[in-house]
Amino acid sequence: MLLREGLTGLMGRFGFDVVAAVGDAEALRAAVREHRPDLVLTDIRMPPSFTDEGLRAAVELRREHPGLAVVALSQFVQQGYAADLLDSHGGRGVGYLLKDRVVDVEEFVAAVRQVVGGGTVVDPQVVRQLLRRHRDPIVQLSSREREVLALIAEGQSNAAIARTLVLSEPAVGKHVGNILAKLDLPPTDDTNRRVLAVLAYLRSDATSGT
């Protein structure tokens, strides 16, 4: 709430017309549909889980409104959806900034104006981490897919995973299919793809914290 109020005041002080200031992803979607703004300035983390709801909403809104500029603020790099956001519409009119690296108000506002004008502004640390996607396939997975894969690594069946994550079995099956596709593990008669997926997970920097 403090960050939201602070940004509202800051943007108003620099001449932006703030049409809405909201506290969750669903309200963000509704505000964009109602007001049709030129820019969305969003935190990555929003209620209820405070993980990546804001980022996922931004990706969806860019899909629905191709001309919408988006600046995402975060304390970390959520690699799966960050890549989706930055890939949208050729990377035009999008920014991804790490909050603790924003140290100058005027530079921040200049970056926002650049995004509104169709430019791309990405923190160098974000770029470095996204480049690792090409070396580590696990970081291509969404947060939910990594949760599913972690439970597969524990030896859980789809039914058990469904109970743990409070999902339907068909939903788990879809996540598993997405995982295998993203890890480039096509069906064969010779290998157990779930085992290969677990091996990729255990080798991954994304799970080791390095």
N, CA and C of each residue as an Amber inpcrd file, in Angstrom:
protein
   630
   0.8270000  -1.1970000   0.0000000   0.0000000   0.0000000   0.0000000
   0.8650000   1.2530000   0.0000000   1.9410000   1.2570000   0.7840000
   2.8280000   2.4210000   0.8330000   3.5040000   2.6520000  -0.5160000
   3.9460000   1.5630000  -1.1440000   4.5650000   1.6920000  -2.4670000
   3.5590000   2.2430000  -3.4660000   2.3350000   1.7300000  -3.4330000
   1.3060000   2.1870000  -4.3680000   1.0120000   3.6790000  -4.1970000
   0.8420000   4.1050000  -2.9410000   0.5640000   5.5180000  -2.6850000
   1.7480000   6.3920000  -3.0770000   2.9470000   5.9070000  -2.7970000
   4.1270000   6.6810000  -3.1630000   4.2610000   6.8530000  -4.6660000
   4.0150000   5.7900000  -5.4280000   4.1070000   5.8710000  -6.8780000
   3.0070000   6.7560000  -7.4580000   1.8170000   6.6850000  -6.8540000
   0.7190000   7.5430000  -7.3210000   1.0950000   9.0140000  -7.1890000
   1.6310000   9.3830000  -6.0300000   2.0520000  10.7580000  -5.8330000
   3.1930000  11.1480000  -6.7450000   4.1600000  10.2460000  -6.9200000
   5.3160000  10.5350000  -7.7670000   4.9010000  10.7600000  -9.2120000
   4.0590000   9.8660000  -9.7370000   3.6570000   9.9990000 -11.1310000
   2.8410000  11.2720000 -11.3450000   1.9740000  11.5900000 -10.3860000
   1.2080000  12.8230000 -10.5000000   2.1010000  14.0500000 -10.4850000
   3.1420000  14.0020000  -9.6630000   4.0570000  15.1530000  -9.5610000
   4.8000000  15.3980000 -10.8660000   5.0190000  14.3370000 -11.6480000
   5.7440000  14.4790000 -12.9110000   4.8080000  14.5540000 -14.1150000
   3.5400000  14.8620000 -13.8700000   2.6430000  15.1780000 -14.9690000
   1.8370000  14.0290000 -15.5260000   1.8960000  12.8600000 -14.9090000
   1.0840000  11.7360000 -15.3670000  -0.3160000  11.8360000 -14.7570000
  -1.3230000  11.4820000 -15.5310000  -2.6980000  11.4590000 -15.0510000
  -2.9980000  10.0400000 -14.5710000  -3.0250000   9.8410000 -13.2690000
  -3.2520000   8.5100000 -12.6970000  -4.7610000   8.2740000 -12.6120000
  -5.2610000   7.3240000 -13.4020000  -6.7120000   7.0880000 -13.4560000
  -7.1640000   6.0250000 -12.4600000  -6.2350000   5.2180000 -11.9520000
  -6.6060000   4.1890000 -10.9720000  -5.3590000   3.7290000 -10.2440000
  -5.5400000   3.3640000  -8.9690000  -4.4700000   2.7710000  -8.1650000
  -5.1060000   1.6100000  -7.4090000  -4.6850000   0.3930000  -7.7220000
  -5.3760000  -0.8010000  -7.2190000  -4.4010000  -1.7110000  -6.4810000
  -4.9770000  -2.6590000  -5.7190000  -4.1480000  -3.4730000  -4.8460000
  -4.0410000  -4.9400000  -5.1880000  -4.7220000  -5.4050000  -6.2550000
  -4.6020000  -6.8140000  -6.6290000  -4.7630000  -6.9640000  -8.1350000
  -4.4130000  -8.1420000  -8.6350000  -4.3570000  -8.3540000 -10.0780000
  -5.7310000  -8.2700000 -10.7300000  -6.7630000  -8.7770000 -10.0650000
  -8.0930000  -8.7280000 -10.6470000  -8.5810000  -7.2840000 -10.7920000
  -8.3000000  -6.4720000  -9.7640000  -8.6590000  -5.0550000  -9.8480000
  -7.8540000  -4.3550000 -10.9350000  -6.6080000  -4.7750000 -11.1410000
  -5.7920000  -4.2070000 -12.2120000  -6.4190000  -4.4940000 -13.5730000
  -6.8100000  -5.7500000 -13.7900000  -7.4470000  -6.0950000 -15.0630000
  -8.7130000  -5.2610000 -15.2870000  -9.5320000  -5.1480000 -14.2410000
 -10.7830000  -4.4010000 -14.3520000 -10.5140000  -2.9260000 -14.6430000
  -9.5050000  -2.3460000 -13.9960000  -9.1970000  -0.9270000 -14.2010000
  -8.7360000  -0.6600000 -15.6250000  -7.9320000  -1.5720000 -16.1810000
  -7.4570000  -1.3860000 -17.5550000  -8.6270000  -1.4740000 -18.5280000
  -9.5150000  -2.4250000 -18.2940000 -10.6670000  -2.5650000 -19.1950000
 -11.5950000  -1.3640000 -19.1060000 -11.6850000  -0.7590000 -17.9110000
 -12.5670000   0.3990000 -17.7440000 -11.9470000   1.6800000 -18.2910000
 -10.6820000   1.9250000 -17.9730000 -10.0840000   3.2260000 -18.2720000
  -9.2590000   3.2520000 -19.5580000  -8.8500000   2.0840000 -20.0780000
  -8.0190000   2.0280000 -21.2850000  -6.8040000   2.9510000 -21.1820000
  -5.9520000   2.7670000 -20.1820000  -4.8160000   3.6880000 -19.9930000
  -3.7280000   3.4610000 -21.0390000  -2.8160000   4.4120000 -21.1210000
  -1.6390000   4.2700000 -21.9870000  -0.5610000   3.4300000 -21.3090000
  -0.5700000   3.4120000 -19.9720000   0.5140000   2.7820000 -19.2120000
  -0.0310000   2.0600000 -17.9980000   0.5330000   0.8860000 -17.7350000
   0.3330000   0.1900000 -16.4630000   1.6850000   0.1100000 -15.7620000
   1.7130000   0.5640000 -14.5390000   2.9020000   0.4610000 -13.6890000
   2.5380000  -0.5130000 -12.5750000   3.1220000  -1.7020000 -12.5900000
   2.6620000  -2.7450000 -11.6820000   3.8000000  -3.3940000 -10.9170000
   3.4960000  -3.7850000  -9.6940000   4.4070000  -4.6300000  -8.9320000
   4.2310000  -6.0630000  -9.4200000   5.2970000  -6.8420000  -9.3620000
   5.1950000  -8.2560000  -9.7280000   4.3080000  -8.9940000  -8.7380000
   4.5170000  -8.7460000  -7.4530000   3.8170000  -9.4810000  -6.4030000
   2.5330000  -8.7690000  -6.0110000   1.4350000  -9.5230000  -6.0410000
   0.1390000  -8.9900000  -5.6380000  -0.6110000 -10.0640000  -4.8590000
  -1.6220000  -9.6460000  -4.0880000  -2.4340000 -10.6310000  -3.3750000
  -3.1350000 -11.5610000  -4.3870000  -3.5020000 -12.8010000  -3.9860000
  -3.4430000 -13.2940000  -2.6030000  -2.1350000 -13.9930000  -2.2390000
  -1.3710000 -14.4860000  -3.2260000  -0.1920000 -15.2870000  -2.8820000
   1.0910000 -14.4660000  -2.8380000   1.0600000 -13.2350000  -3.3590000
   2.2430000 -12.3740000  -3.3900000   3.4290000 -13.0580000  -4.0610000
   3.1440000 -13.7230000  -5.1980000   4.2250000 -14.3360000  -5.9710000
   4.3870000 -13.5990000  -7.2940000   3.5780000 -13.9510000  -8.3000000
   3.7590000 -13.3340000  -9.6100000   2.4430000 -12.8770000 -10.2400000
   1.4270000 -12.6330000  -9.4040000   0.1190000 -12.2730000  -9.9490000
   0.1630000 -11.0100000 -10.8040000   0.9050000  -9.9980000 -10.3610000
   0.9900000  -8.7590000 -11.1210000   1.6470000  -8.9580000 -12.4690000
   2.6680000  -9.7830000 -12.5200000   3.3660000 -10.0430000 -13.7750000
   2.4840000 -10.8310000 -14.7310000   1.7890000 -11.8460000 -14.2050000
   0.8930000 -12.6270000 -15.0550000  -0.2270000 -11.7530000 -15.6120000
  -0.7490000 -10.8650000 -14.7660000  -1.7950000  -9.9490000 -15.2280000
  -1.2600000  -9.0340000 -16.3310000  -0.0280000  -8.5650000 -16.1820000
   0.5690000  -7.6890000 -17.1910000   0.7030000  -8.4020000 -18.5270000
   1.1290000  -9.6700000 -18.4950000   1.2460000 -10.4460000 -19.7360000
  -0.1200000 -10.5910000 -20.3970000  -1.1480000 -10.9070000 -19.5980000
  -2.4960000 -11.0530000 -20.1380000  -2.9940000  -9.7370000 -20.7360000
  -2.7530000  -8.6360000 -20.0380000  -3.2360000  -7.3460000 -20.5100000
  -2.5300000  -6.9130000 -21.7870000  -1.2650000  -7.2250000 -21.9040000
  -0.5460000  -6.9090000 -23.1460000  -1.1190000  -7.7200000 -24.3060000
  -1.5710000  -8.9380000 -24.0020000  -2.1720000  -9.7730000 -25.0360000
  -3.5210000  -9.1980000 -25.4680000  -4.2800000  -8.7000000 -24.4940000
  -5.6110000  -8.1490000 -24.7850000  -5.5430000  -6.7520000 -25.3910000
  -4.5490000  -5.9710000 -24.9800000  -4.4490000  -4.5650000 -25.4050000
  -3.0510000  -4.3270000 -25.9830000  -2.8510000  -4.5990000 -27.2640000
  -1.5020000  -4.5500000 -27.8620000  -0.7870000  -3.2130000 -27.6990000
  -1.5200000  -2.1080000 -27.5790000  -0.8540000  -0.8160000 -27.4600000
  -0.5290000  -0.4120000 -26.0410000  -0.8360000  -1.2750000 -25.0760000
  -0.6430000  -0.9280000 -23.6660000   0.8350000  -1.0100000 -23.2780000
   1.3740000   0.0920000 -22.7530000   2.7380000   0.0890000 -22.2240000
   2.7090000  -0.4330000 -20.7880000   3.7210000  -1.2090000 -20.4220000
   3.7800000  -1.8100000 -19.0870000   5.1780000  -1.6590000 -18.5200000
   5.2480000  -1.1580000 -17.2870000   6.4960000  -1.1820000 -16.5260000
   6.2600000  -2.0560000 -15.3060000   7.0250000  -3.1380000 -15.1920000
   6.9110000  -4.0630000 -14.0700000   8.0320000  -3.7870000 -13.0760000
   7.6730000  -3.7220000 -11.8100000   8.6420000  -3.4940000 -10.7330000
   8.7350000  -4.7480000  -9.8740000   9.9380000  -5.1080000  -9.5030000
  10.1040000  -6.3500000  -8.7380000  11.3480000  -6.2830000  -7.8670000
  11.3770000  -7.1760000  -6.8750000  12.5920000  -7.3600000  -6.0860000
  13.4040000  -8.5440000  -6.5940000  12.8910000  -9.2440000  -7.6020000
  13.5580000 -10.4320000  -8.1310000  13.1530000 -10.5850000  -9.5930000
  13.7900000 -11.5440000 -10.2790000  13.4750000 -11.8220000 -11.6730000
  12.6340000 -13.0830000 -11.7370000  11.3650000 -12.9440000 -12.1360000
  10.4950000 -14.0950000 -12.3350000  10.6550000 -14.4900000 -13.8020000
  11.5740000 -15.4430000 -14.0520000  12.0890000 -15.5940000 -15.4060000
  11.0610000 -16.0330000 -16.4420000  10.1790000 -16.9500000 -16.0900000
   9.2280000 -17.4440000 -17.0720000   8.3360000 -16.3530000 -17.6110000
   7.5900000 -15.6800000 -16.7270000   6.6730000 -14.6430000 -17.1720000
   7.4000000 -13.3620000 -17.5590000   8.5660000 -13.1170000 -16.9900000
   9.3370000 -11.9380000 -17.4040000   9.6860000 -12.0480000 -18.8780000
  10.1070000 -13.2340000 -19.2970000  10.4330000 -13.4330000 -20.7100000
   9.1910000 -13.2530000 -21.5720000   8.0430000 -13.7640000 -21.1060000
   6.8010000 -13.5950000 -21.8650000   6.4490000 -12.1220000 -22.0110000
   6.6170000 -11.3670000 -20.9280000   6.3110000  -9.9390000 -20.9810000
   7.2320000  -9.2240000 -21.9560000   8.5220000  -9.4990000 -21.8530000
   9.4870000  -8.7920000 -22.6960000   9.4060000  -9.2300000 -24.1500000
   8.9000000 -10.4390000 -24.3940000   8.7390000 -10.9040000 -25.7670000
   7.4790000 -10.3460000 -26.4290000   6.5370000  -9.8530000 -25.6300000
   5.2580000  -9.4300000 -26.1840000   5.4070000  -8.2240000 -27.0910000
   4.7770000  -8.3010000 -28.2560000   4.7610000  -7.2070000 -29.2260000
   6.1610000  -6.7140000 -29.5730000   7.0530000  -7.6740000 -29.7320000
   8.4130000  -7.3350000 -30.1370000   9.1990000  -6.5620000 -29.1090000
   8.7360000  -6.5910000 -27.8480000   9.4460000  -5.8840000 -26.7860000
   9.2170000  -4.3890000 -26.7760000   8.2770000  -3.9000000 -27.5750000
   8.0140000  -2.4580000 -27.6090000   7.0900000  -2.0550000 -26.4590000
   7.3950000  -0.9070000 -25.8420000   6.5400000  -0.3760000 -24.7960000
   6.5070000  -1.2220000 -23.5460000   7.6890000  -1.6800000 -23.1120000
   7.7300000  -2.5410000 -21.9360000   8.9960000  -2.2680000 -21.1280000
   8.8660000  -2.3900000 -19.8090000  10.0130000  -2.2170000 -18.9250000
   9.9590000  -3.2130000 -17.7810000  11.1180000  -3.6210000 -17.2990000
  11.2250000  -4.5240000 -16.1520000  12.3660000  -3.9940000 -15.2910000
  12.0070000  -3.4360000 -14.1370000  12.9900000  -2.7870000 -13.2740000
  12.9940000  -3.4420000 -11.8980000  14.1670000  -3.5910000 -11.3260000
  14.3060000  -4.1190000  -9.9770000  14.2520000  -2.9570000  -8.9870000
  13.3370000  -3.0540000  -8.0260000  13.0410000  -1.9110000  -7.1490000
  14.2620000  -1.4290000  -6.3700000  15.0700000  -2.3550000  -5.8720000
  16.1820000  -1.9160000  -5.0310000  17.3380000  -1.3480000  -5.8440000
  17.2130000  -1.3740000  -7.1880000  18.2410000  -0.7770000  -8.0470000
  17.7710000   0.5530000  -8.6460000  16.5530000   0.9740000  -8.3030000
  16.0680000   2.2880000  -8.7250000  16.4990000   3.2940000  -7.6670000
  17.4830000   4.1150000  -7.9840000  18.0720000   5.0040000  -6.9680000
  17.9020000   6.4720000  -7.3060000  17.3700000   6.7760000  -8.4910000
  17.2200000   8.1670000  -8.9010000  15.8190000   8.3640000  -9.4650000
  15.0430000   9.2590000  -8.8560000  13.6480000   9.4620000  -9.2540000
  13.5480000   9.9360000 -10.6990000  14.3650000  10.9040000 -11.0880000
  14.2600000  11.4500000 -12.4400000  14.6480000  10.4110000 -13.4900000
  15.6320000   9.5720000 -13.1830000  15.9920000   8.5000000 -14.1130000
  14.8410000   7.4990000 -14.2370000  14.1830000   7.2140000 -13.1170000
  13.0490000   6.3000000 -13.1450000  11.9270000   6.8610000 -14.0160000
  11.6000000   8.1210000 -13.8180000  10.5300000   8.7510000 -14.6060000
  10.9190000   8.7850000 -16.0820000  12.1790000   9.0530000 -16.3710000
  12.6420000   9.0540000 -17.7630000  12.4790000   7.6670000 -18.3840000
  12.7610000   6.6270000 -17.5950000  12.5890000   5.2600000 -18.0870000
  11.1190000   4.9760000 -18.3830000  10.2350000   5.4330000 -17.4970000
   8.8040000   5.2370000 -17.7090000   8.3610000   5.9550000 -18.9820000
   8.8150000   7.1750000 -19.1760000   8.4450000   7.9210000 -20.3840000
   8.9640000   7.2200000 -21.6420000  10.1370000   6.6330000 -21.5400000
  10.6940000   5.9020000 -22.6760000   9.7970000   4.7170000 -23.0420000
   9.3080000   4.0170000 -22.0310000   8.4180000   2.8800000 -22.2680000
   7.1030000   3.3510000 -22.8900000   6.5320000   4.4270000 -22.3470000
   5.2830000   4.9690000 -22.9050000   5.4680000   5.3490000 -24.3680000
   6.6590000   5.7880000 -24.7270000   6.9540000   6.1530000 -26.1090000
   7.2540000   4.9740000 -27.0110000   7.1230000   3.7560000 -26.4780000
   7.3530000   2.5730000 -27.2940000   8.7070000   1.9340000 -27.1130000
   9.5230000   2.4650000 -26.1990000  10.8430000   1.9060000 -25.9720000
  10.8280000   0.7190000 -25.0190000  12.0090000   0.1640000 -24.8050000
  12.1810000  -0.9820000 -23.9140000  13.2450000  -0.6440000 -22.8840000
  12.9220000  -0.8220000 -21.6190000  13.8650000  -0.5440000 -20.5410000
  13.9200000  -1.7690000 -19.6370000  15.0880000  -2.3960000 -19.5620000
  15.2470000  -3.6090000 -18.7710000  16.4980000  -3.4840000 -17.9230000
  16.3620000  -3.7650000 -16.6310000  17.5200000  -3.7350000 -15.7440000
  18.5700000  -4.7330000 -16.2370000  19.8520000  -4.3500000 -16.2710000
  20.8930000  -5.2750000 -16.7520000  20.9210000  -6.6000000 -16.0030000
  20.5800000  -6.5870000 -14.7210000  20.5640000  -7.8340000 -13.9580000
  19.4780000  -8.7680000 -14.4690000  18.3610000  -8.1980000 -14.8910000
  17.2880000  -8.9980000 -15.4820000  17.7800000  -9.6470000 -16.7670000
  18.4840000  -8.8780000 -17.5870000  19.0090000  -9.4100000 -18.8470000
  19.9350000 -10.5870000 -18.5750000  20.8370000 -10.4390000 -17.6020000
  21.7890000 -11.5090000 -17.3030000  21.0770000 -12.7820000 -16.8830000
  20.0510000 -12.6430000 -16.0470000  19.3570000 -13.8360000 -15.5720000
  18.5330000 -14.4810000 -16.6780000  17.9370000 -13.6630000 -17.5510000
  17.1540000 -14.2400000 -18.6380000  18.0340000 -14.9750000 -19.6400000
  19.2640000 -14.5130000 -19.8070000  20.1800000 -15.2080000 -20.7110000
  20.4570000 -16.6290000 -20.2390000  20.3420000 -16.8640000 -18.9320000
  20.5830000 -18.2010000 -18.3950000  19.5140000 -19.1940000 -18.8360000
  18.3590000 -18.7020000 -19.3020000  17.3090000 -19.6060000 -19.7600000
  17.8210000 -20.5300000 -20.8510000  18.7490000 -20.0270000 -21.6750000
  19.2260000 -20.8310000 -22.7840000  20.1560000 -21.9400000 -22.3080000
  20.6860000 -21.8270000 -21.0980000  21.5590000 -22.8680000 -20.5610000
  20.8170000 -23.7760000 -19.5820000  19.7860000 -23.2710000 -18.9640000
  19.0770000 -24.0270000 -17.9380000  17.5960000 -24.1070000 -18.3190000
  17.1390000 -25.2360000 -18.8480000  15.7630000 -25.3190000 -19.3440000
  14.7080000 -25.1870000 -18.2590000  15.0550000 -25.4610000 -17.0050000
  14.0530000 -25.4130000 -15.9380000  13.4940000 -24.0040000 -15.7640000
  14.3000000 -22.9770000 -16.0200000  13.8160000 -21.6190000 -15.7990000
  12.7810000 -21.2090000 -16.8300000  12.5480000 -22.0290000 -17.8550000
  11.4670000 -21.7590000 -18.7950000  10.1040000 -22.1120000 -18.2020000
  10.1050000 -22.8920000 -17.1200000   8.8490000 -23.3370000 -16.5320000
   8.2170000 -22.2310000 -15.6930000   6.8930000 -22.2220000 -15.6570000
   6.1830000 -21.2930000 -14.7830000   6.3500000 -21.7320000 -13.3300000
   5.9600000 -20.8800000 -12.4060000   6.0490000 -21.2190000 -10.9850000
   5.2540000 -22.4800000 -10.6670000   4.0450000 -22.5860000 -11.2140000
   3.2110000 -23.7600000 -10.9700000   3.8360000 -25.0130000 -11.5580000
   4.4090000 -24.8970000 -12.7520000   5.0510000 -26.0600000 -13.3740000
   6.2440000 -26.5240000 -12.5580000   6.9960000 -25.5890000 -11.9760000
   8.1220000 -25.9980000 -11.1270000   7.6270000 -26.6790000  -9.8570000
   6.4950000 -26.2100000  -9.3170000   5.9150000 -26.8820000  -8.1540000
   5.5440000 -28.3210000  -8.5000000   4.9120000 -28.4950000  -9.6540000
   4.5230000 -29.8380000 -10.0860000   5.7540000 -30.7100000 -10.2800000
   6.7840000 -30.1700000 -10.9220000   7.9960000 -30.9520000 -11.1780000
   8.6960000 -31.3180000  -9.8760000   8.6950000 -30.4130000  -8.9070000
   9.3040000 -30.7200000  -7.6080000   8.5910000 -31.8980000  -6.9430000
   7.2700000 -31.9600000  -7.0790000   6.5130000 -33.0690000  -6.4910000
   6.7240000 -34.3570000  -7.2770000   6.8940000 -34.2450000  -8.5900000
   7.2680000 -35.4270000  -9.3800000   8.6050000 -35.9610000  -8.8940000
   9.5410000 -35.0410000  -8.6080000  10.8670000 -35.4540000  -8.1220000
  10.7810000 -36.1710000  -6.7820000   9.7270000 -35.8810000  -6.0080000
   9.5160000 -36.5820000  -4.7420000   8.8350000 -37.9300000  -4.9320000
   8.5350000 -38.2680000  -6.1910000   7.9240000 -39.5590000  -6.4860000
   6.4100000 -39.5640000  -6.4430000   5.7690000 -38.3950000  -6.3980000
   4.3180000 -38.3420000  -6.2990000   3.6650000 -38.5860000  -7.6550000
   2.5460000 -39.2630000  -7.6260000   1.7460000 -39.4920000  -8.8250000
   0.9430000 -38.2340000  -9.1490000   0.3180000 -38.2310000 -10.3280000
  -0.5250000 -37.0940000 -10.6840000  -1.6580000 -36.9040000  -9.6850000
  -2.2370000 -38.0170000  -9.2220000  -3.3340000 -37.9260000  -8.2560000
  -2.8520000 -37.3010000  -6.9430000  -1.6650000 -37.7080000  -6.4970000
  -1.1300000 -37.1590000  -5.2510000  -0.7840000 -35.6810000  -5.4080000
  -0.2400000 -35.3200000  -6.5670000   0.0860000 -33.9220000  -6.8250000
  -1.1880000 -33.0780000  -6.8260000  -2.2440000 -33.6180000  -7.4290000
  -3.5250000 -32.9100000  -7.4660000  -4.0330000 -32.6290000  -6.0560000
  -3.8940000 -33.6200000  -5.1680000  -4.3450000 -33.4090000  -3.7870000
  -3.4720000 -32.3790000  -3.0770000  -2.1710000 -32.4370000  -3.2950000
  -1.2460000 -31.5240000  -2.6190000  -1.4760000 -30.0760000  -3.0390000
  -1.6740000 -29.8510000  -4.3390000  -1.7960000 -28.4970000  -4.8670000
  -3.2470000 -28.0520000  -5.0230000  -4.1680000 -28.9050000  -4.6110000
  -5.6070000 -28.6160000  -4.7170000  -5.9660000 -28.2890000  -6.1700000
  -5.6170000 -29.2020000  -7.0510000  -5.9250000 -29.0920000  -8.4700000
  -6.6710000 -30.3370000  -8.9150000  -7.2810000 -30.2810000 -10.0820000
  -7.8680000 -31.4870000 -10.6620000  -6.7630000 -32.3160000 -11.3190000
  -6.9960000 -33.6190000 -11.4560000  -5.9980000 -34.4580000 -12.1200000
  -5.7730000 -34.0330000 -13.5700000  -6.8420000 -33.6710000 -14.3260000
  -6.5860000 -33.1940000 -15.6910000  -5.6970000 -31.9470000 -15.7280000
  -5.8610000 -31.0560000 -14.7350000  -5.0140000 -29.8630000 -14.6860000
  -3.5600000 -30.2470000 -14.4400000  -3.3480000 -31.2040000 -13.5430000
  -1.9830000 -31.6760000 -13.2960000  -1.4120000 -32.3140000 -14.5510000
  -2.2360000 -33.1210000 -15.2330000  -1.7770000 -33.7480000 -16.4640000
  -1.3680000 -32.7240000 -17.5130000  -2.1140000 -31.6190000 -17.5770000
  -1.7660000 -30.5500000 -18.5210000  -0.4400000 -29.9140000 -18.1420000
  -0.2450000 -29.6650000 -16.8340000   1.0320000 -29.0930000 -16.3860000
   2.1950000 -30.0350000 -16.7160000   1.9920000 -31.3300000 -16.4860000
   3.0520000 -32.3050000 -16.7780000   3.3720000 -32.2900000 -18.2690000
   2.3260000 -32.2440000 -19.1070000   2.5560000 -32.1800000 -20.5480000
   3.3330000 -30.9370000 -20.9470000   2.9980000 -29.8040000 -20.3290000
   3.7240000 -28.5640000 -20.6220000   5.1880000 -28.6710000 -20.1950000
   5.4180000 -29.2790000 -19.0280000   6.7870000 -29.4520000 -18.5400000
   7.6090000 -30.2710000 -19.5290000   7.0540000 -31.3920000 -19.9540000
   7.7900000 -32.2810000 -20.8670000   8.0470000 -31.5970000 -22.2060000
   7.0690000 -30.8030000 -22.6670000   7.2570000 -30.0990000 -23.9370000
   8.3430000 -29.0410000 -23.8110000   8.3160000 -28.2580000 -22.7100000
   9.3010000 -27.1940000 -22.5300000  10.7090000 -27.7540000 -22.3310000
  10.7930000 -28.9490000 -21.7550000  12.1040000 -29.5690000 -21.5640000
  12.5380000 -30.3680000 -22.7880000  11.7270000 -30.2740000 -23.8500000
  12.0510000 -30.9430000 -25.1160000  12.2250000 -32.4480000 -24.9120000
  11.2080000 -33.0540000 -24.2930000  11.2210000 -34.4900000 -24.0370000
  10.0470000 -35.1360000 -24.7680000  10.2030000 -35.3640000 -26.0770000
   9.1030000 -35.9450000 -26.8530000   8.8780000 -37.4100000 -26.4970000
   7.6850000 -37.9440000 -26.7910000   7.3990000 -39.3510000 -26.4640000
   8.3300000 -40.3000000 -27.2190000   8.8680000 -41.2740000 -26.5040000
   9.6590000 -42.3420000 -27.1240000   9.3450000 -43.6360000 -26.3990000
   9.7580000 -44.7410000 -27.0120000   9.5610000 -46.0480000 -26.3820000
  10.7040000 -46.4030000 -25.4450000  11.7880000 -45.6170000 -25.4830000
  13.0150000 -46.0360000 -24.8130000  13.2280000 -45.3850000 -23.4590000
  12.6020000 -44.2550000 -23.1950000  12.9480000 -43.5210000 -21.9900000
  11.7140000 -43.1650000 -21.1830000  11.8960000 -43.0050000 -19.9130000
  10.8410000 -42.5220000 -19.0240000  10.9870000 -41.0170000 -18.9280000
  10.0850000 -40.3020000 -19.5470000  10.2430000 -38.8430000 -19.6270000
  10.1450000 -38.1880000 -18.2600000   9.3680000 -38.7550000 -17.3660000
   9.2760000 -38.1640000 -16.0300000  10.6220000 -38.2500000 -15.3140000
  11.3290000 -39.3580000 -15.5020000  12.6530000 -39.5050000 -14.8920000
  13.6160000 -38.4850000 -15.4840000  13.5780000 -38.3120000 -16.8080000
  14.4600000 -37.3380000 -17.4440000  14.1370000 -35.9180000 -16.9800000
  12.8690000 -35.6390000 -16.7880000  12.4760000 -34.3270000 -16.2890000
  13.0060000 -34.1040000 -14.8810000  12.9310000 -35.1250000 -14.0380000
  13.4470000 -35.0170000 -12.6760000  14.9560000 -34.7940000 -12.6950000
  15.6620000 -35.4930000 -13.5860000  17.1090000 -35.3030000 -13.6740000
  17.4370000 -33.8620000 -14.0900000  16.6800000 -33.3120000 -15.0220000
  16.8900000 -31.9190000 -15.4150000  16.6370000 -30.9880000 -14.2410000
  15.6120000 -31.2920000 -13.4620000  15.2770000 -30.4900000 -12.2780000
  16.4070000 -30.5290000 -11.2550000  16.9590000 -31.7100000 -11.0080000
  18.0150000 -31.8480000 -10.0030000  19.3190000 -31.1860000 -10.4370000
  19.5360000 -31.0970000 -11.7390000  20.7410000 -30.4360000 -12.2520000
  20.6020000 -28.9300000 -12.3230000  19.3990000 -28.4130000 -12.1590000
  19.1050000 -27.0210000 -12.4980000  19.6490000 -26.0330000 -11.4890000
  20.1980000 -24.9070000 -12.0060000  20.5730000 -23.7810000 -11.1570000
  19.3550000 -23.1720000 -10.4940000  18.1870000 -23.2460000 -11.1630000
  16.9810000 -22.6240000 -10.6300000  16.5390000 -23.2580000  -9.3420000
  16.9080000 -24.5330000  -9.1040000  16.5180000 -25.1940000  -7.8630000
  17.6300000 -25.1880000  -6.8240000  18.8460000 -24.9130000  -7.2730000
  19.9610000 -24.9290000  -6.3210000  20.2060000 -23.5700000  -5.7060000
  19.5990000 -22.5190000  -6.3060000  19.7800000 -21.1630000  -5.7770000
  21.0480000 -20.5020000  -6.2320000  21.7820000 -21.1130000  -7.2180000
  23.0250000 -20.5140000  -7.7140000  22.7390000 -19.6490000  -8.9110000
